[in-house]
């Protein structure tokens, strides 16, 4: 192999991932100290990358004075996660929530306001009121991009980070990246690194047959999880999968959050409500799954009872933000919200703290367990953080990374490590026949569906581990015929890593928790004596996968035991269900 | 194992009459999160090179001449 082309760039703060939290981390690091060299690295193009590539239709977790307090929010999310939360991080988010909304407002991100110019907040959660619609939310990425330009932040597009560099004293010291169009390498030496690579959203396989027909932006395939793991950072509660109620086949959100405040709701084939609350939680997903299995399935989003003006308003929001192609999807099938309920289904599994709770462990300062490494957004462990959480926690990560960078020096990367990594990356280009990344990806993800998706069974997950080990050997046969395919071969390695992490984490926690997310058929009960704790998964000194428990820190917001079960009774009682549609319709 | 190429219908359609790639425009290629579009230098227009679409629509929305249409891929219609 000829020596690969490699350039080197130095940064005070390197942010990897230019979707939602990443740009905000870069912006806040630069605002904290305008003299810092801040580099934002992105696999795609920052203009349209990440989960909010087409914008967002609302804030799902806005903590706005007059509607909610940070303490109420912390309590609600604690209860929705069966108590396994690092409340300090939730509180840091909640305390920063309103300031961030005003900051975004200043950047010209549009939120719904009432006639008096106040934020028009709506109720969707089981207990509190936190939803702020963004009917013109398709401008979010543009607003972020303008601010990146204004602050002259160094943006490097179309480079995919493959591994983090570590300094001789064990800090995160930068990253190795490869260009997705030329396969040229870039070495970035950095004093502090922020990981914001999004969810591991290309893990389960959508039934449509399209590898990229995922719920998450398919570029978000767990690169950040894999890089953090290989660098030695711990990942938390990975067994708490993300599984979402989505539009059948289309795989985008049905958006009960948008329709709920207007009177829409999740219904069974009789048009009846069966859950008290449409807010996404593991407990809600368990009831959703049970309804799908029952004679009352499938499940639908019902809007047929709403006034035409209301439906018009819903259509305007849903067909112009986040996933605008849904309008086309409905039109082809003749689905008009006024006359037909929208068929829903449950998504493939993924790892995503945006809607669930698992990811790279971070504390209230967005610190991972590796010094100098910060993480935020869908890939970090702050539960249910959604877009606003990515912004707030991204800002915290950027500010903390900026501070950390002041006290350390750049370190030269280990030349042997870099050479080995370049060899790993380029290996598929050295072969002319073998296995395509698409075959290896399909097989891995098909096995994820067959053996890892809940209801979880111990024996099945062990089979998955054997099959993943076989696929790991097959990685030595991967072929890439161009730089684009080379990117896919790297992504499939992240996907396989995440599949292995998900299996190991699920086997470790021998109880059921978080409703459907970690429903283990052969350990059906929640065991608070042994498992009221976080689980951490990490690579030990010998390179083997290891687990440990981490105690839940004492709550900063006390939760009464009687309130603790509020999310465990989401199914509507039979008598109430019979009355509900009459009460809801007209 | 030897490799084969197989054909697939792709959801992104580019109107050659409207596309101004020949004048140097690469907007749709630039904004695609999955990097699946490319410029056909002979035809002077953009096309979908890889069947890896998330049907997210920046290519269509950001195209300065309205040349790009994102259809719903066949298997999930």
Interface residues (C-beta under 8 A of the other chain):
Chain A: X44 X45 X47 X48 X49 X50 X53 X54 X138 X158 X180 X181 X208 X209 X210 X211 X212 X213 X214 X217 X218 X219 X249 X250 X251 X323 X324 X325 X328 X329 X332 X333 X433 X434 X435 X436 X477 X479 X481 X484 X487
Chain B: X1 X2 X3 X30 X31 X32 X33 X34 X35 X49 X50 X52 X53 X54 X55 X56 X57 X58 X61 X62 X70 X71 X72 X73 X75 X76 X77
